[in-house]
């Protein structure tokens, strides 16, 4: 096989590995609440989430893939070495935080990896400021919107069911959680799988004739959706525990509100082409439902540790990516 073609397939394989680990790492985001409320046992919950992760491409456009492919670093400086550094930076940080049980952001690890590898090659001039700005803004906005929507939903539902029999309300929301968990898994698959699509598409474009437009082939869409769904199927149980029970204890009603608030946030972001963190979003929503009960219901020490990881993720992944960019030069050129 031609050496250049061999490297191309190797890098596509690394991208799909990142996608798989993204699903593994972020499985907790889709299923933490439905497992914590004991609506579904973990085995069935991951299968449920994986299915909706896979079919997400039927419901969303490819705006997030476009942002990752062209809106973080200048596509003109993309090379095999840059892609390798970016992916390895993101994968390394995902593995580190997975081993520690910290729900950091796979999305921002990838963005940090792109920035680290891109700057290592071409300096800060390679950075697309507009795309990075909206991604960084989403670090603050996505959990805030998730928090606000979940809190609002708790207040509305509490008012609507104020006279309802507790057993009846519990039964209703146990059933409704199937819908809210499905919606959140769609949002997760729709936003997160597109990040890998963007990486593979810009890699293919870098090898195409000059003037070729950015395009995501359908085989890339299907392969990326399958990889993230497979990762979700394997689950990330350390992080499920943190997200589902250590931040706050959840009832089916609260689980429904958290998932619905998070899903709405992801749908909006995906429609706008913003690569948000599903981890940030569901964390904000879970804190919102916990705070609606009382401030002391939230384990703020755990939440603070999670927030710290948010701010460390991009620079840490960028630093690792710069090292792998240098290492990649030994065998990719």
Secondary structure as GFF3:
##gff-version 3
##sequence-region A 1 333
A	DSSP	alpha_helix	3	36	.	.	.	ID=ss1
A	DSSP	alpha_helix	42	54	.	.	.	ID=ss2
A	DSSP	three_ten_helix	55	58	.	.	.	ID=ss3
A	DSSP	alpha_helix	63	70	.	.	.	ID=ss4
A	DSSP	three_ten_helix	75	77	.	.	.	ID=ss5
A	DSSP	alpha_helix	80	100	.	.	.	ID=ss6
A	DSSP	alpha_helix	106	122	.	.	.	ID=ss7
A	DSSP	three_ten_helix	124	126	.	.	.	ID=ss8
A	DSSP	alpha_helix	129	160	.	.	.	ID=ss9
A	DSSP	alpha_helix	166	207	.	.	.	ID=ss10
A	DSSP	alpha_helix	218	234	.	.	.	ID=ss11
A	DSSP	alpha_helix	237	241	.	.	.	ID=ss12
A	DSSP	pi_helix	242	246	.	.	.	ID=ss13
A	DSSP	alpha_helix	252	272	.	.	.	ID=ss14
A	DSSP	alpha_helix	278	293	.	.	.	ID=ss15
A	DSSP	three_ten_helix	295	297	.	.	.	ID=ss16
A	DSSP	alpha_helix	300	328	.	.	.	ID=ss17
###
